[in-house]
Amino acid sequence: MAYQFDFIPVLQNTDLLLRGALFTLELTAIGTLLGVSLGIVGAVVRAWKIQPLSAVFGVYVELIRNTPFLVQLFFIFFGLPSLGLQISEWQAAVLAMVINLGAYSTEIIRAGVQAIPRGQIEASAALAMTRFETFRHVVLVPALGKVWPALSSQIIIVMLGSAVCSQIATEELSFAANFIQSRNFRAFETYIITTLIYMCMALLVRQLLAWIGRRYIARTR
């Protein structure tokens, strides 16, 4: 017997899917802001070998890059409460995304920082630029410009990886999809629509990041 597609039971729950998608975008926005900020700090510390922080960030990067995101999430959500730190599902999801993106962006941005010629930094000192001005205009912005495509791709990967946050009942998009299909039993249709939503979000975020790169990074290099 041929399978009969029926998208109506799924479309009747469009509001749940849209809320889940919005929640995913909120997680991504907060995770990106904090994760990239952490990555900038880590990149500078590791590129300039500031001890003992360089060693600490080195261990952190290797630990996160060589363990699954799901294990990191479980460690935060189930492990931290055993130490007396109670956090919600949302807080655990955000913290896991920040820690994960922070490790990867540390290495991505470090590559950009190390690509800045030492002579440019020395020239900025000769022009009487402050350390902050040197860091912002001579180091950070050009470094981000060199690695922005790779960093943007990593942000997209982390956003898509947030789907595993449904395992701790974080009400993002995949959680909404699981909830819907468990009640209408139209799994195939539910996940077709969910896949399309994820694809649209990824394309939207990619275009937004590309615009940010052109508007705020490429023009100031």
C-alpha positions, 0 to 999 in steps of 0.5 A: 500500500502506497504511503499517503502524504498528509501535511495538514496535521503538521501545518495545524501546529505551525505555531509550535514550529515557529516558536521552536525556530525562534527559540533556536535563533535566540539560542544561536544569537546569545551563543554566538555573541558570548562564544565569539567573545570567548574565542577572541580572548582565547585567540589572543591569549594563545597567539601571543602565548600569554601564560598561564592562560595560554596553557589553560585555553589549550587544554580547554580547546582540545577537550571541547574539540575532541568530545561530542557536543551531546556529551558536553551538554549532558555534562553541564545539565546533569553533572553540574547539579551534582556539584550543587549548581542548579541550572535550567534547560535553557541555561544549560543549552546556552552554556553548552553552545557558548563553550563549544563555539568558544573553543572552535572560534578560538582556533579560527580567530587565532589563525587570523591573529597570527596572520597579522604581520608584526610590522603592522603592530610596530607601525601602530606604536610608531604612530602613537596609537594606544594599545586598545586602538592597536588591538582593535584596528590593527589586530582584531578587525583585520584578523576577523576579516581574514577568517570571517567565512570560516567563523560564519560556517562554524556559527551555522554548524553550532546552530544546527547542532543545537538540535540535540538540546531537545534531549534535555527538553529545551524547547527549540525546533527539534523539540517542537518537531518531536512533540508534534510527530509523537501526537499526530504520528506523521513523522515523515511529514513533520521532519520534512517541514522541520528540515526545510525550516532549518535550511531556511534558518541556516540560509538566513543566518548565513546571509546576515553574517555575510552582511555583517562581514561586509558592513562592519568588518570588510569596510574597516580593514 
